[in-house]
Amino acid sequence: MMNYYQQNNSLTQFTSINIVNVTFYVVAESNISNLLTTLKVNFAEFDRLLNHKMSANEIKRKAIEVNSKIQVLADSIGEVGYEKRDEFVKKLIESSIAVSERYVEAEKIEGFGNELRHELKSYCENLYKDNFANRLNNIFWFNLYLYEWLSKEGFVSSYRTASRYFTDEMLEGFFSQNRTRVIQEMLASHRNYDGTLQIDSPLNDQKVSNCFEIHKLLNNAT
């Protein structure tokens, strides 16, 4: 069985598969590509039944197939090449959340219920915990709070700043609770020519940023 994203090999054929506007690039004819293709068909059938306002039972049966295929894909992550596993899991979570948003529409039909949406969100949360959660540890959260407080107070260069995750009230609470440590971090930091501190956001690390985006996506999911 071929692994997804095998090592660079000119003889390996790749294909793209789109699941609810999320595009996966996979090794053609691999188990992963076959599973994704089946999932694409299952979801298209679910969507068609929903759009044609078929019975709740028919739509629900197809949604069960969709969830089952997503669970099989989640269980098959070991077949994904290590260097591409994060990308695959991220896309699987993104596409699953997009599917769950269509379930919200289906829930307007009497008899569909919300169990399948909750089940799908549980799959996503488990994927996140198993693959990403340990990277957003206490050190990460302290450094993000620190950077955003410094940004709010103008202690870092404007070109380094981005939209903040924490509210002003949360940042002030952080400073009140960690005043001594924050001052120590500031005193230990080098300064730029304009006097601002050479402290970067932990989100400058692309892998960490990807984890954080999934964290936010799950928090906002219905």
DRENVEX-566729 format. One line per field, with one value per residue (C-alpha): residue number from 1; x, y, z. Coordinates in steps of 0.5 Angstrom, whole numbers, padded with zeros to 4 digits, always signed. Last residue first. Layout:
REM residues N
k = NUM:...
east = X:...
north = Y:...
up = Z:...
REM end
This chain:
REM residues 222
k = 222:221:220:219:218:217:216:215:214:213:212:211:210:209:208:207:206:205:204:203:202:201:200:199:198:197:196:195:194:193:192:191:190:189:188:187:186:185:184:183:182:181:180:179:178:177:176:175:174:173:172:171:170:169:168:167:166:165:164:163:162:161:160:159:158:157:156:155:154:153:152:151:150:149:148:147:146:145:144:143:142:141:140:139:138:137:136:135:134:133:132:131:130:129:128:127:126:125:124:123:122:121:120:119:118:117:116:115:114:113:112:111:110:109:108:107:106:105:104:103:102:101:100:99:98:97:96:95:94:93:92:91:90:89:88:87:86:85:84:83:82:81:80:79:78:77:76:75:74:73:72:71:70:69:68:67:66:65:64:63:62:61:60:59:58:57:56:55:54:53:52:51:50:49:48:47:46:45:44:43:42:41:40:39:38:37:36:35:34:33:32:31:30:29:28:27:26:25:24:23:22:21:20:19:18:17:16:15:14:13:12:11:10:9:8:7:6:5:4:3:2:1
east = -0042:-0035:-0032:-0027:-0025:-0023:-0019:-0015:-0014:-0011:-0007:-0004:-0003:+0001:+0005:+0007:+0009:+0013:+0012:+0006:+0010:+0010:+0017:+0021:+0026:+0024:+0023:+0028:+0028:+0035:+0032:+0032:+0035:+0031:+0033:+0030:+0023:+0023:+0024:+0019:+0014:+0016:+0015:+0008:+0005:-0002:-0003:+0000:-0005:-0011:-0009:-0008:-0015:-0018:-0015:-0018:-0014:-0013:-0010:-0009:-0002:+0004:+0011:+0011:+0009:+0015:+0015:+0014:+0007:+0003:-0002:+0004:+0007:+0001:+0000:+0007:+0007:+0000:+0003:+0009:+0005:+0000:+0006:+0010:+0003:+0003:+0000:+0004:+0001:-0006:-0003:-0004:-0008:-0011:-0013:-0015:-0020:-0023:-0024:-0028:-0032:-0034:-0036:-0040:-0044:-0046:-0048:-0052:-0056:-0063:-0065:-0072:-0075:-0071:-0068:-0062:-0060:-0058:-0054:-0051:-0048:-0044:-0042:-0039:-0035:-0032:-0030:-0027:-0022:-0021:-0019:-0015:-0011:-0010:-0007:-0002:+0000:+0002:+0006:+0013:+0011:+0008:+0001:-0001:-0001:-0007:-0011:-0016:-0018:-0019:-0024:-0027:-0028:-0031:-0036:-0038:-0040:-0044:-0048:-0049:-0052:-0057:-0059:-0061:-0065:-0068:-0070:-0074:-0071:-0071:-0068:-0062:-0061:-0061:-0056:-0052:-0052:-0050:-0044:-0042:-0042:-0038:-0033:-0032:-0031:-0026:-0022:-0022:-0019:-0014:-0012:-0012:-0007:-0009:-0006:-0002:-0005:-0006:-0012:-0016:-0021:-0027:-0032:-0028:-0023:-0019:-0012:-0008:-0001:+0003:+0010:+0015:+0019:+0020:+0020:+0018:+0011:+0006:+0000:+0004:+0003:+0000
north = +0050:+0051:+0058:+0054:+0049:+0054:+0058:+0052:+0050:+0057:+0056:+0049:+0053:+0058:+0053:+0050:+0057:+0060:+0067:+0065:+0065:+0073:+0076:+0080:+0085:+0091:+0098:+0103:+0106:+0102:+0096:+0093:+0087:+0083:+0082:+0088:+0087:+0079:+0082:+0087:+0081:+0077:+0082:+0084:+0077:+0077:+0085:+0084:+0078:+0082:+0088:+0083:+0080:+0087:+0089:+0083:+0077:+0075:+0081:+0083:+0083:+0087:+0086:+0092:+0097:+0095:+0092:+0096:+0100:+0098:+0094:+0090:+0089:+0086:+0082:+0079:+0077:+0074:+0070:+0068:+0066:+0062:+0059:+0057:+0054:+0049:+0050:+0045:+0039:+0041:+0039:+0032:+0028:+0034:+0036:+0030:+0028:+0035:+0034:+0027:+0030:+0036:+0030:+0027:+0033:+0034:+0027:+0028:+0034:+0032:+0029:+0028:+0035:+0038:+0045:+0040:+0039:+0046:+0045:+0039:+0043:+0047:+0040:+0039:+0045:+0043:+0036:+0040:+0044:+0038:+0034:+0040:+0041:+0033:+0033:+0039:+0036:+0029:+0032:+0031:+0024:+0021:+0019:+0012:+0013:+0018:+0012:+0012:+0019:+0017:+0012:+0017:+0021:+0015:+0014:+0021:+0021:+0015:+0017:+0023:+0019:+0015:+0022:+0025:+0019:+0019:+0026:+0026:+0029:+0037:+0037:+0041:+0036:+0030:+0033:+0035:+0028:+0025:+0030:+0028:+0021:+0022:+0026:+0021:+0016:+0020:+0021:+0014:+0012:+0018:+0015:+0008:+0010:+0010:+0017:+0020:+0026:+0033:+0035:+0041:+0044:+0047:+0042:+0036:+0037:+0032:+0033:+0027:+0025:+0020:+0017:+0016:+0022:+0020:+0025:+0021:+0019:+0024:+0019:+0012:+0007:+0000
up = +0032:+0030:+0033:+0038:+0033:+0028:+0033:+0035:+0028:+0027:+0033:+0030:+0024:+0027:+0031:+0025:+0021:+0027:+0027:+0032:+0038:+0036:+0036:+0041:+0039:+0044:+0041:+0042:+0035:+0033:+0036:+0043:+0046:+0051:+0058:+0061:+0057:+0060:+0067:+0067:+0064:+0070:+0075:+0072:+0071:+0075:+0073:+0066:+0064:+0067:+0063:+0057:+0058:+0059:+0052:+0049:+0047:+0040:+0037:+0029:+0027:+0030:+0027:+0023:+0029:+0032:+0039:+0046:+0043:+0049:+0045:+0042:+0049:+0051:+0045:+0045:+0053:+0052:+0046:+0050:+0056:+0052:+0048:+0055:+0058:+0052:+0045:+0042:+0046:+0043:+0036:+0034:+0039:+0042:+0035:+0032:+0038:+0038:+0030:+0032:+0037:+0032:+0028:+0033:+0035:+0028:+0028:+0034:+0032:+0030:+0023:+0025:+0023:+0018:+0021:+0023:+0016:+0015:+0022:+0018:+0013:+0018:+0020:+0013:+0013:+0020:+0017:+0011:+0016:+0021:+0015:+0012:+0019:+0019:+0012:+0013:+0020:+0017:+0011:+0014:+0017:+0011:+0012:+0013:+0020:+0019:+0017:+0024:+0022:+0015:+0018:+0022:+0016:+0012:+0018:+0019:+0011:+0012:+0017:+0014:+0008:+0013:+0016:+0009:+0008:+0015:+0014:+0008:+0002:+0001:-0006:-0003:+0003:-0002:-0006:-0001:+0002:-0005:-0005:+0002:+0000:-0007:-0004:+0002:-0003:-0006:+0000:+0002:-0005:-0004:+0003:+0000:-0005:-0012:-0014:-0008:-0005:-0006:-0001:-0003:+0002:-0002:+0001:+0000:-0006:-0009:-0012:-0015:-0015:-0019:-0016:-0022:-0021:-0013:-0008:-0001:-0001:+0000:+0002:+0003:-0002:+0000
REM end
